[in-house]
Amino acid sequence: MWVELLAVHPDYQRRGTGAQLLDGLGEVYLVVRAGNEGALAFYRRVGFEVVEVWSGYYGDGEDGEVLFHKETTN
Ligand SMILES: CC(C)(COP(=O)(O)OP(=O)(O)OC[C@H]1O[C@@H](n2cnc3c(N)ncnc32)[C@H](O)[C@@H]1OP(=O)(O)O)[C@@H](O)C(=O)NCCC(=O)NCCS
């Protein structure tokens, strides 16, 4: 499945909520701004890998990094 957006309220970040939301979804693809270092660190931490880079994907010209995770149990 493609995940369009994953977000945890700033007051509740770094409590494991993001990882729990992805748990058990099966194969997951999503795209993240190349400059979103926090999100990229999060996705790497929960086992995602960059499988493609979409050059200039966002309206402001920023690249999108396509991430994939086979299993979502953490
Ligand atoms: C990305 C996001 C969903 C993560 O949710 P979260 O509930 O804070 O993540 P978790 O608490 O499950 O984090 C698990 C691990 O990922 C890593 N991680 C999470 N956020 C991180 C950050 N900002 N910087 C570096 N590592 C991070 C850490 O290793 C963390 O474990 P730790 O807190 O024990 O060190 C959240 O930061 C968010 O909503 N960001 C804004 C929206 C966004 O950019 N979404 C992604 C695009 S779809």
The ligand as an ORCA input file, in Angstrom:
! r2SCAN-3c Opt
* xyz 0 1
  C       7.957     11.366     11.183
  C       6.975     11.224     12.373
  C       5.659     10.648     11.872
  C       7.586     10.260     13.413
  O       6.605     10.018     14.438
  P       7.040      9.782     15.971
  O       5.844      9.279     16.710
  O       7.704     10.999     16.507
  O       8.149      8.633     15.825
  P       8.579      7.525     16.901
  O       8.481      8.090     18.291
  O       7.836      6.257     16.611
  O      10.128      7.370     16.508
  C      10.780      6.110     16.466
  C      12.270      6.349     16.202
  O      12.470      7.011     14.944
  C      13.575      7.947     15.054
  N      13.071      9.331     14.906
  C      11.797      9.759     14.999
  N      11.725     11.096     14.762
  C      13.010     11.504     14.551
  C      13.596     12.785     14.272
  N      12.865     13.899     14.176
  N      14.932     12.853     14.118
  C      15.702     11.741     14.206
  N      15.201     10.487     14.469
  C      13.875     10.392     14.629
  C      14.148      7.759     16.445
  O      15.150      6.755     16.374
  C      12.928      7.271     17.231
  O      13.285      6.531     18.379
  P      13.761      7.323     19.731
  O      12.760      8.427     19.977
  O      13.733      6.242     20.768
  O      15.134      7.859     19.429
  C       6.772     12.600     13.075
  O       8.029     13.171     13.363
  C       5.955     13.594     12.278
  O       4.718     13.587     12.324
  N       6.620     14.489     11.534
  C       5.952     15.549     10.798
  C       5.213     15.013      9.583
  C       6.162     14.339      8.609
  O       7.220     14.865      8.275
  N       5.746     13.132      8.151
  C       6.560     12.361      7.193
  C       6.156     12.638      5.797
  S       4.780     11.618      5.311
*
